[in-house]
Every structure is written in structure tokens, then in C-alpha cells.
Amino acid sequence: MERIIELGAAYRESKILLVAAAYNLFDYLEEPRSTLELAKTLKAEPRALELLLNALVALGFIEKTGDRYRNSPEASRYLVSSSSDYLGYWLKHANRGFAKWAKLEKAIFAEPCEEEDRLDFLLALDSIAAKRADELARAVNLEGKRSLVDLGGGSGAYAIAFAQRYRLAATIVELPETASATREILKRKGVAGIRVLEADFLRDDFGKGYDAALVSNIIHFLSEAQNRTLFRRIYDALADDGVVIVHDYILDDSRVAPREAAIFALHMLLSSGGRTYSWSEVEAWLREAGFKRFERIELSESRVVVGRKYYANLRSSPSCAKGKQPASSLTATTLSLSTSMLRRRGERSSLFGTWLTSLPYASGENAGSTTSFFPPALPYKKHLTFSLTPISS
Ligand SMILES: C[S@@+](CC[C@H](N)C(=O)[O-])C[C@H]1O[C@@H](n2cnc3c(N)ncnc32)[C@H](O)[C@@H]1O
């Protein structure tokens, strides 16, 4: 399967090399240069040029140190015009051929190929998403959560996986012009019970009090400013112990890896003017919005950042219930007793789990979950004082 997906997008990698050769880029990279220096020399648009340079690093033709780029040994030998092994004339010829290949269907078929409508687009996404959704839902533990909002949920593949795995009430937010395609796919899959809300997530109200928000393959078509707006709106829409899950092609902070993410940045430049973003960029927006405790997760073909919205002033706010006992006697049983005590009081049991994650021993992928994380006896010797605060205060 992966071979087919790779071959289907292989033209992108080919064009990256052909464009670089056509503009003699490698001739200027025998010495390390920054994007801005190179953009000036080549009369190029700096932001777009940087994406091209990062993709060339991802493909192994150039290297990046700090913010400077230089040729790899292979590029110095084959792609610099003064080299006796120069292949650039051939690549320039191939680049002219690229435009001709774009007309291949016209040379063979009488009718132009079908235009892509919204449903085709969502089906295209779904053919990948449906195969990868379980991996994401397994990787992000939403045990104990009751609701999820999937912003720009598309075919619903990811919302379905989370809803089925954790028995959540899921809401997909989709643009009015796409929502009917979403509903059609849910119908074809025989999935009932997932709400499709027609709204623009950058402008419209999409509800409040969700336990989790999923932002899958969204940030790459938005600008930095739009992503900031989106995460602020998500923060406001989440319950006090809510989590945000950002799933995308997320770059290393060097922005040159993983290879697919560096190449996809150029695809998005051409599609929406967006690009792919790095771990740190995503976390910075989340932090600005108020989220905390970030977790980075690597999946087989994509990456995830999970951020948590803690109850504001959790530790300092006045307590409504207090308990004091030696931590060594705090067992799974006493913890779940405390949880049910909270439930009886009409408060959110998951708040207790959230509070516990701020303690040094409560970390790891189950942090935030009250159901399965805690060992039978906690290895803590000190006395702990815990105070539980109603979420509504
Ligand atoms: C690239 S697709 C991602 C779909 C899905 N989340 C996934 O990971 O497969 C982006 C989706 O976001 C929707 N979308 C784009 N802008 C939106 C907006 N402002 N409000 C709501 N949905 C939006 C599009 O209609 C599209 O279905």
C-alpha cells in the first residue's frame, strides 16, 4: 500500500530536483548560504525558497547547518555546472518534459478527466485516513472522556475511530459546502450517532464543554495567524480538563525532516498558501492559547501533539473537599473512591485525574486517566495533602 501512495506522489520529489536544477541553485551552494542571501541572488520569494531548500535537504541533495544551506557531496559532483560530471543539462531537459507529461491524458483520452468535487476530495482523504485512524485513536488515550469535537473532520474517519474506541459522543465540525459529503460518507459506512455541525471553525460558534478536540490535517492549510485563532477558540470550547489533539505532518524543529513533511510543505504552498509546521511552532500556539503539558507522539506516517487544558488555579483555588493520608496508603482503590466521591458531588471525576497528573509520579501516556494508570501502591513515602475543587466554581 505505501508503495502505491509513494508512487502516486512521486512527481513532487521529481519536480523539486528539476526546479532546483533549472535555476542552477546548486551553483550557489558550494559555500553555505542563508535563504535570504540566496533569495536575493536568485530573485526568489524567500518563504517559498526556504520550503524548497528544506525539501532538497530532506531529499539529501543539500545539507543544513543552523540557517545555512550547502551542497551535499553528491550535489557538488553532479549538480554544479563547473563539475565535469554535471547532470544539469539533462535535468533541465527533463524539466521541460515535465510540462509535456502534464498533458498525457489529453494525448490518450477524448474526454478530460473528471473534476474533483467535495465528495471526491473527502473520499481521497478517507482512503488514507480510514487505514490510519485506529493507530491515532490507540495512541491518544481518551479513557474517561465523554465528548470529542473534530474540527474540519472531513470523512469522519478519525472521529469514528475515537468514538468507537472510547464510546464518546463525537461532533464533526464541517463547512456547510462540505458537510453533505461528510454525511454521505458516514451513511455509506453505516455510521450513526455522529453529529455533523455546519460551521466555520475560525468564525462560528461550534459549542462548548467538549472533553477533547481533534485537529487532524488542518494546521497545514492555515496561516500561522489562523492557527493561533483556531487554538484560542478550541481552548474556549473545551471543558476545564479538556485535551487538544493536533495530528498532522509535523516537522522536526530543523524543518527538514521527516521527508514527507518537508515535501508536503511545498504541496501546501501550491494548494492553499499554507505549509507544514514544526513541533515547536505547534506547541508555541498551544501555549499561547493556554494549553499545558505537551506530549509528542510519533505514528507510523504522521505525528501528534497533545495539549491539556488544566483547571485554572487548580492548586490554589479554595478546596471543597480535603483528604490527608500517607501516600504509601494511596492505592488504586482509595483513588477511585475519591473519584466516586467527586461523582456523588456532581463534579467531574476526570478532574481528579487531571490534578494527579501534576504530581511527579503521574506521567506517561495514561496521564489524565483515572481508570487504568495508577499502580496498586504508589511508591511515595511522603504524606500528600490533596484538595479537590469543583470544576464549576
Ligand atoms: C485536509 S481535510 C482534513 C480532514 C480530516 N480532519 C482528516 O484528517 O482526514 C480539511 C477539512 O477541513 C474542512 N475545513 C476547512 N476549513 C474549514 C473551516 N474554516 N471550518 C470548518 N471546516 C473546515 C474542509 O472542508 C476539509 O474537510
The ligand as an SDF file (V2000), in Angstrom:
LIG
                    3D

 27 29  0  0  0  0  0  0  0  0999 V2000
   -7.4170   18.2890    4.8080 C   0  0  0  0  0  0  0  0  0  0  0  0
   -9.0500   17.9770    5.2980 S   0  0  0  0  0  0  0  0  0  0  0  0
   -8.8070   17.0480    6.7790 C   0  0  0  0  0  0  0  0  0  0  0  0
   -9.9440   16.1180    7.0630 C   0  0  0  0  0  0  0  0  0  0  0  0
   -9.7680   15.2390    8.3080 C   0  0  0  0  0  0  0  0  0  0  0  0
   -9.6280   16.0370    9.5130 N   0  0  0  0  0  0  0  0  0  0  0  0
   -8.6030   14.2920    8.1390 C   0  0  0  0  0  0  0  0  0  0  0  0
   -7.6350   14.3740    8.8920 O   0  0  0  0  0  0  0  0  0  0  0  0
   -8.6750   13.4480    7.2350 O   0  0  0  0  0  0  0  0  0  0  0  0
   -9.6080   19.5300    5.8670 C   0  0  0  0  0  0  0  0  0  0  0  0
  -11.0920   19.5680    6.1730 C   0  0  0  0  0  0  0  0  0  0  0  0
  -11.3630   20.7740    6.8920 O   0  0  0  0  0  0  0  0  0  0  0  0
  -12.5320   21.3640    6.3870 C   0  0  0  0  0  0  0  0  0  0  0  0
  -12.4300   22.8170    6.6270 N   0  0  0  0  0  0  0  0  0  0  0  0
  -11.5960   23.6830    6.0280 C   0  0  0  0  0  0  0  0  0  0  0  0
  -11.7450   24.9270    6.5360 N   0  0  0  0  0  0  0  0  0  0  0  0
  -12.6990   24.8230    7.4790 C   0  0  0  0  0  0  0  0  0  0  0  0
  -13.3180   25.7800    8.3470 C   0  0  0  0  0  0  0  0  0  0  0  0
  -12.9330   27.0550    8.3530 N   0  0  0  0  0  0  0  0  0  0  0  0
  -14.2730   25.3450    9.1960 N   0  0  0  0  0  0  0  0  0  0  0  0
  -14.6690   24.0370    9.2010 C   0  0  0  0  0  0  0  0  0  0  0  0
  -14.1020   23.0930    8.4040 N   0  0  0  0  0  0  0  0  0  0  0  0
  -13.1550   23.4860    7.5540 C   0  0  0  0  0  0  0  0  0  0  0  0
  -12.5270   21.0020    4.9210 C   0  0  0  0  0  0  0  0  0  0  0  0
  -13.8320   21.0710    4.3660 O   0  0  0  0  0  0  0  0  0  0  0  0
  -11.9560   19.5900    4.9350 C   0  0  0  0  0  0  0  0  0  0  0  0
  -12.9440   18.6080    5.0490 O   0  0  0  0  0  0  0  0  0  0  0  0
  1  2  1  0
  2  3  1  0
  2 10  1  0
  3  4  1  0
  4  5  1  0
  5  6  1  0
  5  7  1  0
  7  8  2  0
  7  9  1  0
 10 11  1  0
 11 12  1  0
 11 26  1  0
 12 13  1  0
 13 14  1  0
 13 24  1  0
 14 15  1  0
 14 23  1  0
 15 16  2  0
 16 17  1  0
 17 18  1  0
 17 23  2  0
 18 19  1  0
 18 20  2  0
 20 21  1  0
 21 22  2  0
 22 23  1  0
 24 25  1  0
 24 26  1  0
 26 27  1  0
M  CHG  2   2   1   9  -1
M  END
$$$$
